[in-house]
Amino acid sequence: MFRATVTPGWDLDAWRAQARHAWEAELPPESVEWQADAQGELLAAAAVTDQPGRRQGLSVPAEFMAFAGSVLCHRDAGRHALLYRLLWRIGNGERALLDRATDADVHRATRWAQAVRRDTHKMKAFVRFRQVDGEDNTYIAWFEPDHYIVDRVAPFFMRRFAGMRWAILTPYRSVQWDGTDLWAGEGAQRSDAPADDAEDALWRTYYANIFNPARLNTRMMRQEMPQKYWKHLPEAHLLPDLIREAGRRVREMDEREAQAPRRRIPARKPPAP
């Protein structure tokens, strides 16, 4: 048995380096144990990086590497091994493997990639920055992603909030932007981020004013904004009351519309002959 260690576990370049060594050493998937970071579980196994190369590196379709980058961000511990198995099969003649949606390995990896994309979308939508007391233009946000997506999402926030200093804290990883450089570090605790700030009240006022009770669909709302995120969203504190009052507000809107005087539009005169 051979050992392949990917550090950090979601890093595409780190996985690719290990996979290249394993491929060139002709190590079949069942002979390689994969682990994220140096966990010390497989110290007795020989590292794939120490094995002599027996063949040249492998050229794979570009879409495979992009696909692998998403899959690696999934939390499932089997993601590294699954990707190497796909790589092994592609290298041994199944060049169109990713097009076979019914293949068990492809199907599983696709589900993981889709879960990562959903989590990425949620992070972009639900991160809320709060100002640090006594610091002008410095903000911190707390977020709890389902997967290892912080590094891939950070450039989005860097571009969107380039003019302010900010940090996003999560349980496994933190990222910080000082207006010039973006860097990542260790995870944090919820208490490390501000609990509230003056802008939360403004955000709640804005949300209450744009909320349309006539378009309320609680099932769709919970699907698009799962309750696990509510505790971090200023506007979420309003949702129970807004939902409870939605029926009454719709009836009032209907009554006002029925009572409103209807403006009569005069008929157009025919043009003179």
N, C-alpha and C positions, 0 to 999 in steps of 0.2 A: 504494500500500500504506500502511496505517495501523498505528500501534503502540499496543498496550494493555499496560501494565505493572502487575502485581499484586504488592503489597508488604505483608506477606509473602505468598509464593505460595500459602499454604493458607488465607488469610483470606477469609471469605465477604463481609464488607462491602467489602473492597478490590476483589474481583472484581465485585461487584454495581455498584459505582460506575463501573468501566470499561465494563461491559456496558450500563449505562443510557446512558452517553454514546454508545456505538457504535450502540445501537438508535435513540436520538432523532436521531442524525445519518444514519440510514438506511444504515448501512454493512453490507453483506452479509458473512456469515462468511468467505467466500474473500478478502475485501479487508483483513482484520484479522490481524496477526501478534501473537500473545500471548507474553509472557515473564514469568517470575517474578523479581521484584526488578529493579533497574536493572543489567542485565548489559552494556550498551553495545553489543549486537549490532545494534540497529536504530535507531541514532542518526539516520540519514538519513530515516527514516520519520516522517511527521507523527503526533503523538499524537492519539488519539481524543478526549481531553479538550479539544483545541483546535478541534474541528470544530463548526460551528454546528448547533443543533438544528433539525430540520425537522418533528418531530412530538412528541406528548406521550409520557410514560413509559408503560411496559407493566405491566399487572397480570397476574401469573402465579399458578397454583394454589399454595397454601401448601406442599403436599408437594414441589413442585419446589425451593423454597429449602432445605428440610431435606435433600433428596436432594443438592443441589449442595454443601451444607456437608460432606457425607461424601466426595463425589467429589474435592473440592479438596484433601483430605488425602492423596490418592494421589500416589505419586512420579512417575507418568507425566507427561512434559512436555507432552503434548497435552491435558491435562485442561481447561485454560481454554478452548481453542478448541472442544473437544467440547461443553462446557456452553453456550457462546454459540451454537453451531449448534442445540442443542436449544431454547434460548430463542428463537432466530429462528423456528424452525418452529412453536413454540407460539404465538408472537405473530402468525404468519401463518395461523392457522386450525386448527392441529393441537392443540387444547386437551387432548385425551385422549391425547397422544403417549406419556406415561409408562406408560399401560396396555398399550401394544403391546410385549410382551416380546420378540417376534421381530424388531423393528426393529433394524438393525445398531447405530445410535448408542445406543439405549436399552440394548441388550444389553451393549455395551462399558462404558457408564457404570455399569450395575448390577453388573457384575463388579468394577469398581473400588471401588464403595461397599461391596460385600460383603468385599473384601479389607481395607478400612479397618476395618470392624466386627470382623473376626477379629483384626486387629492390636491394636485397642483392648481386646478381651477378653484377649488375651495379656499386654498391659502391666498391666492390672489384676490379673491372676493371678500374674505372675512378677516383679514389682518386689520386691526385697528390700533393706530399709534396713539400714545398718550404722552403729553409733554412732561419732561422731567422738571420737578420743582426747582426753581432758582436757575434754570438753564434755558437761555433763549435758543430757540430753533433746534432743540435736542429732544428726540422722541424715542420711546421704547414701546415695543409691542410684544405681547405674549401670545403664543400659538401652540397648539398641540396637533401636529400632523399625524396621520395614520401611518405614513411611510417616510422614507429618508429623502425628502424632497427639498430641504432647505437650500442646499448648494445650487440646485438647478433653478430655483425660483428667485434666489437673491438678485441676479442681474436685472430681473424685471423691476424690482423695487428700487434698485440703484438708478435705473433710467427714469423711473416715474417720479422719484423723490430726490433727484440729484442735488437740489439746492438746500437740503437740510441734512443735519446729522441724525442718524437713527441706528437703532439696533433691534433685531428680532430675536427673541429668546424662545427656545423650545426645550423640552426635556432632554433631548439627545445632542443638540447642536445650536450654536448661536452664531449670528452673522452681524457685522457692524460696518457702517459706512460713515466716513468722516468728511465727506465732500470731495475727497481725492482718491482714497484707497478703500477697497472692499476686502475684508478678511473674515475668516470663520474661526470659531473656537469651540470650547466644550459647552455642554448643555447647562441649563440653569433651572431655577425653581420659580414657581409662580410669584412668590413674594419678592423676587428680584425686579419685577416690573411694577410701574405705578398702577394703583387700583382704579383711579378715576382722575379726571381733570375737568377744567371748565368747558372744554370743547365737547365733552360728552353731552352736556345739557343742550348745546346748540344742535348737535347731531340728533338727539331725541326729538327736539322741536321740529327739525326738518323732516324727519321720518314720519312723525305724527301728521304733518300737513300734507305729505304726498301719499299717505296710505289711502287707498281706495277701497272702501268696504264692499262695494258692488262687485269687485273683481276678486274677492277673497276665495281662495281654494286652499284649505288647510292641508289637504293631502299633498298637493304640489308644493306648497310652501315648505313643509317639513322635508320633502324630497330634495328641494333645492337648497334649503338652509336647515340641515339636521340640527336637532336640539343640542347635540354635543357642543356646538359652536355658540349657543345662545349666551352662555355665561361670560363670553369674552366680547359680546357685541352690545354697545350702549343701547341701541334701539330695541334689543331683545326684551329688555325689562318692560317695554310697553306692550308687547305682543299679547299677553293674556287679556289685558283690558281691551285692546283693540279688537281682538277676536270676539270677546264676549259682547261688545257693544256693536258689532258689525251689523247684526240683524236690525237693531233699532235705527241705526243711522241710515240704512238702506230704505227703510219704511219712511223715514223723515224726508229723504231725498225724493222718493216717489210722490209724497204728499205735496211737497213744494212745487214739483213739476206739474202736478195736476192743477194746483191753484194758480199757477203763473198765467197772467193774461197772454193770450195768443195774439201775436201781431199779424194783422191781415195784410197780405201783399197785394196791392192793386193790380188788376189785369193790365197788361200792356196794350196801348192803343195801336190799332193797325196803322201801318205807314200810309201817308196821304197818297192818293193816286197821282 
